[in-house]
Amino acid sequence: MEVKKLSAPLTERDVCGLIAGDRVLLSGTIYTARDAAHARLVEMIRHGDKLPFDLTGQVLYYAGPTPAPPGRVIGSLGPTTSSRMDVYTVEMLNAGIKGMIGKGERSTDVIDAIVRHRAVYFAATGGAGALLAKRVVSCEVVAFEDLGCEAIHKLEVVDFPLIVINDCFGNDFYRQSRSRYSLGSP
């Protein structure tokens, strides 16, 4: 299977060229954001406040990096469970994000919003945070430093390995895989 190379931030054209199940190597700028950061961003959006960075076309990685060991840019960087962000995701898509990275399934509302906004949801391999961190060439806190590892970090990544789970056409790789292998529902 071909591996697609993409650069973040993403365009609608980038997103529309992806199908659930595609393997992707993502390079460019992505931002970490977990529960607490999402709650603050959504509150800022609702109040019309200036955001710490432009959300247009951005990719949010549901991760909270650990402190960098000596000689490294960043510590472990594994994905967190994406469904925890589902209560914020529709508003984040409305605000312009084009991609999300995490692990696990998304709600029907989020999948519908992914289609409506021509966005994409990627999975990163859980349990491989130390290996994923090796794909990060720079890291800086850009918002909510008081949240510690859950602050928003701006990451520059090179060939960050991902799988497309939910594409902008409504396909769901998890459901397709269960059906293909007759595994039924989780």
N, C-alpha and C positions, 0 to 999 in steps of 0.2 A: 504494500500500500504506500502511495506517495505521501510524503510529509510536506505540508504546506508551510512556507515561511511568511510571517506577517510582521509588520512594524506597528507598534502602538505609539500614539493614539490610533484608534481604528476609524475607518470611514464606512459609510453604508455599503460601498462597493466591496470593501474587504469582507464585511459580515455576510453579504449576499453570496459570496463565493465559497461559503463554508456549509457543509452538510454534517449532520449528527454522525459521529463516528470518525470524522477526520482527525488525523494527527497533525498537530501544529507545533512549530517552533516560533515562539514570540520574542521579538527583540524590541527595545525602545523603553518608553517610560510607562510604568504602572504605579498604582498607589495601593498601599495596604489600608484596609478599613474593616474593623470588626464591629460588634454590636454597639458599644458606647460611642464610637466615632460616627456610625450611621445615625444614631439617635440625635447627635449634635448637628450633623449636616442637615438632616431632615428638618429639625427645628429652625435652623438658619434659613432654609429654603422657604418654609412656611411664613417666616417673619420678613422675608425679602432682604435679609442681610447679605453682605458681600461674603462669598465663599473663599476659603483659603487657596483654592485653585479652580480653574475653569473645568467644569465637568464634561464639556462637549467632547465626545469621542473617546473619553477615558475608559481605562480598564481598571476595575477595582479588584484587588486580591484579598479575599477574606482570610487574613493571616495576621498574626502578631509576632513579629520576629523577636528572637531572643538576643541578648547582648552579644556583640561581636567578640569572639576570642582574639587574642593577640595575633596580629598579622592577617586578619580577615576583615572583609567589608561588613559582614552581617553574621549573626548567629543562625541557628536553625530557623527555617521558614516554611513550615508545613501548613497546608490549608486547614481551615476550620469548617465545621458543618454549615453549609450554605442556608439551610432552611431557617436558621436563626436570624438571617437578614431579610427573610421574605416580607416581614411587616413593613420594611423600609424600601424594598426594591422597586416597587411601582413608581414611587415618588422620585427615586434616584434615576430611573429610566426616563421619566418625564423631564427631568433636569438635564438630560443629555448623555448619560453614560452609554457606552456601546458594548461593553464587555464586563463580565464578572468571572472570577476564578474562585473555586472552592472545592468542596466535595459533597457528594450526596445529592438527592433529588430536590427539585423545586416544586412549589405549589402550582396548582392550575392557574391561579391569578397571575403569578409571575411568568409562567410559560406564555400565557395569553399576551402579557405586556411585552415580552421579548419579541413576539411576532409583530405586535402593533408598532413597536419602536425600531424594528429592524436591528435587533441586538443579538448577542450570543452569550451563552453560558458555557464556560470551559471547566473541566475538572483537572486538578493537579493531583499527583499521586500522594495519597495520605501515607504517613509513616516515612516519607523520603525527604523530610525537611532539611536535613544536612546536605543532601545531594542537590536539592533545589537551590539552596543558598549559594552553591558554587556558580550558579548562572547569574548572580547579581554582581555587577561591577561598581555600583555606587548606591549609597543609601543616605538619605537625610530626612530628619523629622520636619514636616511642613505644617503640622497643625496638631493641637491638643496634646502638647508635650506632657501635661499633667497625667495623661492616661498611661504613661509608661509604655510597655510593649504594644498597647492598643492605640497608641498615637497614630496619626496618619504619617506614613513614611513614603517618600518619593523614591522609587527604585528605578535604576537603569538595569535592564536585563538583556542578556544575549542568549538566544536559542533556548528560551524557557519552555520545557516540554509540557504540552497540554493535549487534551482530547476534547473535541466539541461534543457536548452533551445535549444542549438544546439550541437548535439553529433557528434562524428567523422565519423558517417555513413551518414551524410547529412540530418538527421531528424531535423525538426524545430517545437518545441512544440507550439509556437504561431500560426503558420499556421495550424498545426494539430487541435488545439483547435477551431480555427475559423471554420474550415471545419466541425468538429464534431458537433458544435452547430449552424451551418449555419449562422455565423455572417458576412461572406464575408470579404472583404478587409478593412483595417483601413481607 
